[in-house]
């Protein structure tokens, strides 16, 4: 005999009888798929962490452009060092690159900038210290801010000392007879150009540090203070690494 099939009734959800009770409601399977509106909301895509990642991406993009600029400057440095000119008397190609003696204070300046970068990293770590941040979220004070501000002040003071040392190095080089003018040699010209452009970038970093020192007090939310210190720290570290590379180029190129 042929088989017969019977449609089974949909599974029903029953409620306990009582006041305000509802009649049985058909509960049909949904297949467990997505598209459930609020069920698909991912908290990781929003909030302070996502904002921190976006700010870091913007800062890293700008820093990458700066590093490419310095790389092009270094290429011009070595290209000019290998440049030749025609001697009108002997009609031979000769080099016109005359090395200059680097001022010894540059080594001290390098150590000062490294110490400044260490202080900046300590400030960044303190602003992200979980126990202190939790106390700030609970309204128990601002321990993270109190621990961070002294290291920011140290980094700012050392950065200012580095710029003063660079100015002293320029004066020492000028006293050797290599002033920055149209009569300067190619070696001294590139020395002023490289150190001067790096110093200009460091001035922007010092301005950011000063804004952090002044602004962390009136930033009410701890995540905003974290983002301000974090972005400034990455910029400062990058300028420190850039100086190490540029100083090595200047020392090797002489």
N, C-alpha and C positions, 0 to 999 in steps of 0.2 A: 504494500500500500504506500501511496506517496506520503512523504513526511510533511507534517504541518508545523509551521512556525508561529509562535505567539509573541507579540510585542509586549515586553515587560514594562510595567509602569515606571515612570521616572522616580528615582529615589526622592523621598520627601523628608523634609526636616520638620519634626513635630515639636511643639512647645508644650510646656506643662500647662494644664488648664488652670485658670484663675482669672482674677480681675486684670483686664488689660491684655489678656492673651491674644495671640494672632493665629489665624488659621494656618494649616500646613502649607508650606511654600515649596514649590518644585526647586530642587537644587541640582542643576545640570552641570556636568563636568566642563571645565574651561580649558583643559589640556595643559595647564601649567605654563602657558606662554607668557611673554612679556606684554608690554604696552598697557600696563595697568596704571598709568598716571603716576600718582605719588609713590607707588611701589617701586618704580624704577629710579627714584631720586637717589643720587649718589652724593653723600655729604662730602666726599673727598674732592669733588669738583668745585665746591664753593668753600667760602670761609677763609680764615687767615692763612692756612697752608697754601691754598691755591693762589691767594694774592701774593704771598712771598715768592712762589715759583714764577709768577708773571713778572714781578719786579726783578728777580734775579735774571730772567731771560733777557729783559731789556738792558740791564746793566752789562751782562756778558756780551751782548751784541755790540754795545758801544765800545767795550774794552777790546773786542776782537778787531774793530775798525782802527782803534788806536795802535794796537800791536802791529797791524799791517802797515800803518803809517811809519812806525819806527823801523820796521823791516825794510821798507823802501829807502828810508834815510840811510840805513847801514849799507845797502847795496850801492847807493851813490857815493858813500864814503870810500868803499873799496875800489869802485870804478875810478874815482878821482885819484886815489893813491897810485893806481897803476897807469895813470895818464902820462903821456909823453908829449914833448914839444920839439920843434926843429931848432937846432942851434944855427944861428945865422953865420957863424964863423966857420964851424967845422962841417956844417950841413949834415949833422947827425942827430938822431932822435935821442934826447936825454930826458930824464925824469926831473920834475921840478918839485917833488915832494920832500920837504925838509922837516924831519920830525921835531917835535917840541917836547920839552921835559915836563911831564905831568906834575902839577903841584902835589906835594906829599899830603896836603890836607884832605885830598880826595879819599884817601883810605880811611881817615877818621870819619868823614862824612858818610861813607858807605856803612861803617859800623853803627853810626847814629841812626841811619835810616832802617837798618835791620832791627835795632832795638825798638824803634817806633812801630815797626810792623808787628813785633812780638806783643807789645802793649796793646795794639789794636785787636789782635787775635784774642787776647785775654778779655778785653772788653766785650767782644762778640760772644765768647763762651759764657760769660757771666750773664748776659742779657737773655740767654737761652737756658739757663740753669733751671731745671724742672721744678725743684722744690721752691725756689724763690718766685718763679712765675706763678705757681699754684697759690702761694700766699697772696700775690697781687690780685689774682682772679677772685679770691675769697674776700678781698677787701681788708687784709690784715697788714697793710703797709706796702712799701715799695722797696723790698730788699734787693731785687735785681737791679733797680735803678741806682741804689746806693753803692752797690758793688761795681757797677759799670762806669759811672762818672769819673772816678779817679783814674782809671786806665785810659779813658778817652782824653783826659787832661794831659796825661803823660805822653800819649801818642801825639797830641797837638803840639806840646812843647818841644818834643824831639824833632818833629817835622819842621817846625820853625827854625830850630837850631841847624838842621840840615840845609835849609835855604840860606841861612846866614853863612854857613861854611862854604857853600857854592859861590856866594858873592866874594868871599875871601880868596877862593881859588882863582876867580877871574882877575882879581887885583894882583895876585902873585904872578899870573901869566902875563898880565900887562906890564908888570915891573921887569919882566925878562925881555921886553921889547916886542911882545906879540899882542899888541892892542887890536881890538876889533874895529878895523877900519878898512878902507879900500886898499891899503898897502899891506894888509896882513897876508901871511902865507896860507896856502891851502890847508895845511895841517891845523893851524891855529883857527882858521875860519870854521872848519868843521867841528873843532872842539867847542867853540862858542855856540855854534848852531845846535849841536846835539845836547849839550848840557843846558842850554837856554830853553829849548823846547820841552825838555823833561822837567825843568823847573817850573815852566808855565803849567804843565799838567799837575804838578804837585801843588801849585797854588790853588787850583780848583779843588784838589783833595783837602787842603787845609780849610777852605771855605765850607766844604761839606762837614768836616769835623767840628767846626765852630757852630754850624747850624744844629748839629747833633747836641752839642753841649747846651746850647740855648733852647732848643726845641724839645728835648726829652722831658723837661719839667712840665710843659703844658700839654703834651700828648697824653690824653687820658687813658687810651687803650694800650695795653702792654704789647699787643701784636704790632701796632704801629711803631712803637719804640724799637721792637725787634727788627722790623723791616728797615728802619732808618739806619740802625747800627750795622746790620748785615750788609746792606748795599754799599755803605761807606767803607766797610772793612775790605770787601772784595776789590773795590777800586784802589784802596791804599796798598793792598798786597800786590796787585798787578803793577802798580807804579814802582814798588820796591823791586820786583823781579825784572822789570824793564830796565831799571837803573843798573842792576847787576850785569845784565847783558850788554848794555851800552858802555859801561865802564870797562868791561872786558874787551870790547871792540876798540875803545880808545887806547887801552894799554897795549894791545897786540898790534894795533895799527901804527904805533910810533916806532 
